[in-house]
Amino acid sequence: MAFIEGGWPGSNPKDVEFFERARDMQWKHATVAAFGSTCRVKGGPEDDANIKALLDSHTSVCTIFGKTSTLHVREVLQTTHEDNLRIIEDSVAYLKANGKRVIYDAEHFFDGYKLDAAYALETLRAAIRGGAETVVLCDTNGGTLPWELERIIREFKAQITHPFGAHTHNDSECAVVNSLIAVREGAIQVQGTINGVGERCGNANLISIIADLELKMSHPCLPAGNLTQLYDLSHFVAEVANLTPDEHLPFVGKSAFAHKGGVHVAAIRRSPQSYQHVEPELIGNEMRVVVSDLSGRGNLLSKAEEHGVEVEGAEVVPVLNEIKELEARGFSFEAAEASVAMMLKRQEHGYKPPFELIDFAVNVEHRQGRGVFAEATVKVRVQGEILHTAAEGNGPVNALDIALRKALSGYYPQINHFALSDYKVRILDSDHGTEAITRVLIDTRNTTSRWSTVGAGTNIIEASWRALADSVEYGLMVAH
């Protein structure tokens, strides 16, 4: 069974609103649980505001945590071992008496076990006496190593036979492997978050855990056919959380199945399994071949096939040499595949570019009463005609972009659907001060696609123009 722990209903208005709205929703596969703690030491659960908020959430399941470590009992709660056992058992029993299913999180279990194993186990027995259906062994500080976790769980199982789960943090980069070991040792529940989002170094990443359990350990976790949604889920959660997707995440990152070494690409062109541990399509991802100064001809031939460019092996050699030279000068083509596609396209027999640059000029001025503004002029040749346009913008690159669009829109109206969605600038050799090489990456989209281009050089306007021109030319090619 899947649980969605919706938050702590007594902690803030946002979590209260979540449970109010969740009450009216139809949940297909998961059960919503409210989260909280045991009651306070001075008092009982019947007059505890936190316990009351759990009941008022109207969820069928409550997850509460209590202290397992003698250090926390003594220094944090500042109470006796006996009183801590009392509030654990009484809190669980009170929620059970009010019709709730209770999952008990044994906070700091592994650290507490190392300090005083007998007492740590006694706290679990208190929760079980109260009626907890599952006790969850928590590595709250994230410092337990896999072989320690395995040993402690085996010792726990030898003394307590009750359904248990695992809650691991990633402070030692072991959250996923510790969760998998717990399952191997019999855990029926794993707690974590999508993409491992969480305090400090994060929680256990459920994306990786689910993929490993299903694909490597033959433990079905999701409804049949839903594994292919992991990639979209990961990126959706990142977007909602206003976080930049980590494209190096296992399984769901764009780089998870990306190949750039020439030897690797040559091998996967013959057998994709030669350098991939699973088929990326199983989790909704896809294999990518990227281009860099480590590439061989196979990388470029793969890119040509991907973009429908008709070139032979010998025709990609000049492009490969140019890429290696440009990367040595600060370009980076791994994240700018549209620039690579255009370099290949220009090698295609009979290809005629949609426009040819003759001149451009950019002025940035400050005028009294108006402030700073930018103006650009662009002279291009389009289908034998020379067009000369000017435009103002809120900056020099914006002015160039508008002037180029103005020149081309009469011939290529589809350019009106192009939108610059991101503009990144990186200084590559900051020790050179204002003479440093600047790399510019531009992301552009239309109604159906998104693509990236690159430029680099000591002149940021020239670097921006190269990325911008590649972007427009690529867009016109795919939108044709």
N, C-alpha and C positions, 0 to 999 in steps of 0.2 A: 504494500500500500504506500502511496505517496502522500506526504504532508507538505503543506505550505505554511511555514511559520510566519505569520503576518506582522509580527512586531509585538511591542510591549504596550498593551492598551492603557495602562495607567501612567505612561511616561510623557506623552505629548498629544496635542490635539490631532495631529496628522495620523497617528496610529489609531486613535479612537475613531476617526472618520473612516479609516480603512475597514475596520470591522463592521461599521454601520453599513458600508456599501457592499462588503463581501457577503453580508447576511442575505441580500436579495439576489445574489448571483447563483447561477446553476453551474456547479463544478462537475466536470465529466469524469476526471480521473483522480483528482486529489482531494484531500480533506484539509480544511483550514484549521490551524492550531494557533492559540494565543500563547504568548510567552510571558513569563514572569519569574518571581523568586519565591522562596519559602517566606513564611510570615516573619515578622520581626521577633527578636529574642524576648523583648518585654511585651508580652501579650500572646494572644492566640490567633488562629486564622479567622475566627468568626468576627473579629473586630479590626482586621487588617485591611487597609485601603487597597493594597496591591492585589490581595486575594479577591476582594470585592470587584475590582476592575476586570479580573479574569472571568468571574462569573457573569458580569455584565456584558462581556464580549459576545456571549451567546454562541460560542463555538462548542462543538462536541468534544474537542480535545484541548487540553492545556499542557504545555511544557513548562515545568518549573525547574530552577536550578537551586542547588544547595551546596554548602561547603563540605569538602571531602578532606582537605588538608588541615592537619593540626596547626600549621602556621597561620592559616586564614581564620580558623576558629579562635585562636589565641590573640592574634594581632589585629585582625580586621573586624571580626564580630565582637571581639573582647568578651567572650563568654566561656562557659565550661563545655567540655566534651559532651557531657550528658544533656545539657540544654540544646546543643546543636542537634543531637539525635532526636530530641523531642520535637523541635520545630519542623524537622524533615518529615517525620512520621505523621504528625498532626496535620501539616499542610496538605500532604498527599491524601490523607484520609478524609479531610474536610471537602476537598474538591470531588473526591469519589462519592461521598455521601450526597453531594449536590448534583450527581448525574454526569460528571465529567470523566472521560478517559484521561489518564495522566501518564505522560512520559517524563521521567525524572532524569535531568542532566546532572551528573556528578562532576561539578566544576573542579578543575585541577586534580582529577583523579590520579593521573600517572605521577605527578609531582608529589601528591599526598601519599600515594602508595610507597614511594621511595622513602619518605620521612617516617611513616608509621603504617605499615601494611595492614595490621590488624584493625586499626581504627578506620582506615579508608574503606575496608570491606564492611565494617559495622555500619557506616553511613548508608551503604547500599542496602543492607538488610533492613534498616529503618524505613527506607523508601518502599521496599518490597512489602513490609508489614503493613504500610499505609495503603497499599493497593496499586502501586505503579505497575503498569503493564509492561513497560520496557525501562531498563536503566541504561543510560548512555554514558560511556566512559570518555571523559573529555580531556584532551591535551590542550588545555586553555592557553598555556604560554607557548605552545608550539615547539618545545625543546626536546621532546622525546624522540629518540632515534629508532629506526624500524626494529632492530633486534631487541631493544629494551621493551618496546610496545608488545612485541610477540611474546616475550617471556612473561610479562606481567599479565597479559590476557590469559595465558595458559594457567598461571597460578590462580587467577581469579576464577576461572572455570572449574578448577579442582575443588573449590570451596563453595561456590554459589552456582546453582543451576537455575538460571532465570534468563528470559530473552534479554539480549543486550545489544546496544548500538555503539557507534563511534562518532566522536566530534573532534576533529583535528584542525589545528591552525598551522600556518605555513612558515613560521619564523625560522625553521631549520631546513626549509625547502623539502619537507618530508610529508606534507599533508596528504597528498594523493596516495603515495605508497603506503603510508600508515593506515589509510582508510581501506586499501585493498587487502592488506595483511589482516586487518580486523575482520573483513568479510571471510577470508580464508579460514580464520579461526572461529567462525560461526556467528559473527554479528549479523543481525537481521535488519539493521537500519544504519544508514550512513547519513550524517548531516553535513551540509556544505552549501555553497552558493554558486550561481552561474558565473563563470569566468574567475572564480576564486575571490570575488570582491569581498572585502572585509577590513576590519581594523588592522593596524600595523602592516604586517606582510600578507594579510589576507587569510581567508578560510580555505578549506579543501575545495578544489575546483570540481564541481559536479559534472561539468562537460567531459573532462578527462576521465573521471571515475566511471561515468556511465559508459563511455566508449570502451574503456578497458574491461569493464564487467561484461558487456555484451559481446565484444569482438574477441577478447583474449581469454575470458574466464567462463564463458557460456552461462552467464547469469542474466536472463532477460530482466530489464528494468523498466522498459517503456512499452506502451501498446504496440502491437505489431505494425511495422512500417514507419514508426515515428523517429527512428534513429537518424534518418536522412534529414531531419529538421534541426539537428544540432548546430550546424553552421549558421543558419538563419537566426536561431534562438540566441546564439552567442552575440552576434552583431546587433540584434534588436535590443538586447539588454544593455549593451554598451551605449547604444544611441539614447535609450531612455534615461540612463544614468548620466548622460552627458560626458561620457568618457571616450577617449580615442581608442578604437579597437586595437588590441595587442595582436598584430598580425604574425607574431612569432609564437602564439599559443599552440601547443600540440593539438592535433586533429583539426581545429577550426580556424587557425590563422592562415592568412593567404600564403605565408611562407612555409607552412607545414609540409606541403608537397611541391615546393618550388625547387628547381634544379638549375644550377648555373655552371658548375664545373664541367669542362668539356668532356672529360672521361665519363662522368655521370650521365650526361645527356646522351652521349653516344650509346651507352648501355641501355638507357630507358627507351630509346628509339627502337631498340630490338626487343626489349622485354621490360614493360613498366614495373614489374615486380622486383627487378634487380636492385632498385634503390628506394623501395617504398615498403613500409612494414604492414600497411593495410591499403585497401582500395579507397581512395579519397571520396568516391561517390557514395560510399556506405554511410558517411556522416554528412553528406550534402556539400562536400568540398570538391575541389578539382585539382588535377595536376597542372603545374605551370612550369614553363621553361623561361628563365630570365637570362638577361644578357649582361655581361660585365667584361672586365679585362681578363677574367679567367675562362671566358667562353671559347668554344671551338666552332667549327663550321656547322656542327649538328645543332647548336643552339639557334643559329640564325636560320637554318633550314626549317627548324620547328616553328620559329616565329613567322617565317614566310608562309608556311602552310596554314598557321593559325589565322593570319590576316588575309589569306587568299592572294598572296603575291606570287607571281610565277617567275622564279629565278632558279638557276641551276647552281650546282656546287661551286663552280669556279667563279660565278658572278657574286657570291657573297664574300669572297676573300677581300676585295677592296673595302667593303663595309666593316668586316671584322677588324682589319688593320686600322681603319679610321676610329672605330670604337675604342680600341686599345690605346690609341694615341690621345683621344679626347678624354678618356678616363684618367690618364696620367696628368692631364691639364685641369682636372677638377670636375668633369662631368660624371654623372652617375646614372646609368641606364637601367639599373635594376628596377627602379620605381617609375620609369618613364618609357613604357613600352611603345607608346605612340610615336615617340621620336625614332625608335628603332624601326618601327614599321615604315616610317617615311623614308629613312635611309635605304631600306630595302626596295621600297616602291620606286625610288628614283633610279635604281639599277634595272628595273623592268624594261624590256625592250618596247619602245613606242610610248612610254609614259610621258605625258606632257603636264607639267605642274599647272594648277588652276590660276596661279598668279606668279609674277616675278618682281622682286623688289628692285627698284632703281635707286631711290633715296628715301631717307627719313630724317626728320629733325625734331628735337624736343626742346622746348623752353620752359623753365620754371621761373616765375617772376613774383616779386612782392610789390604791390602798388598801394599807395596810401588810400585808405577808404575802401579797399577791396580785399586786402590781405594777399595770401599766397595762392596762386593758381598755376596750372600747367596747360601748355598748348603744344600740340604735335601736328606735323605735316607729314604725309606719306605720299610717295609717288611710286605707283606700281604699273606693270604692264599686264593687261588682262585681255586674252584673245586678240592680241595685236593692237589693242588700244591702250594709250597711256593715260592713266587717271591720276589726278593730283587733288588730294583732299586735306582738309584741316579740321581739327576738333579740339575742344577744351575738355579737361577732365579734372578729377579731384587729386590727381597725381600724374606723374609722367607716363607710367605704364597704362593707366586707365585712359589717358588721352591718346596714346598710340593705338590701343585696342579700339577705341571709338572711331578713330580716323581710318583704320584698316577696314573695319566693318562698313563704314560709309562708302569706301571705294568699291567694295566687293558686293554689297547687297543687291545692286541692280542686276548683276549677272548670276549671283548665287543667293537667292532669297532665303534658302535654308539656314544661312548664317544668322538670321534673326532669332533662331531657336537655340543658338549656342549661348551658354552662360558660364562665366568663369566662376567655379565653385571654390577654388582654393589657390592661394598664391603663397609659396613658401620661399624664404630667402635664408641661406646659410653661409656664414663666413667660414672659409676653409683654412685660412692661415692667419689667424687673428694677430700673430706677432708682427705682421706687416702693416697693421693699422689700416688707414684708409686706402692703402694700395693693395689690400688683400684680394684674393680671388673669391668671387661670390658665385654660389650656385643657386639657380632659380628653378623651382619646380612649379608648374602650373597644372592644375586639375580643371578640366572643362567637361561640361555635360550638355546633352540635348534631351529631347523627350524620351529617348530610349537607352542611351549609352553614357558612359563616363570614361574619360581617357586622360593620361598624364604625359607631359612633355618636359624637357630639360634644356637649360642653357647655362653656360658658365663663362667666367672671364673676370678681368679686373674692372671692367665697366659694367655696372649693374643694368644700365639701360640696354646695352648690346646683348647681354645675357638674357634679359627679359624678352627682347625682340625675338631672339632665336626660339625660345620656348613658345612664345605667342604665335609666331609664324608657323611652326610645326603643328601647333594645336589647331589652328584654323585649317591648314592644308589637310591634316588627318581627318578633321571633322567633315570637310567637304568630300573627302574620298569615301568615308563610310556612309555618309548621308546621301550620296549620289543616287 
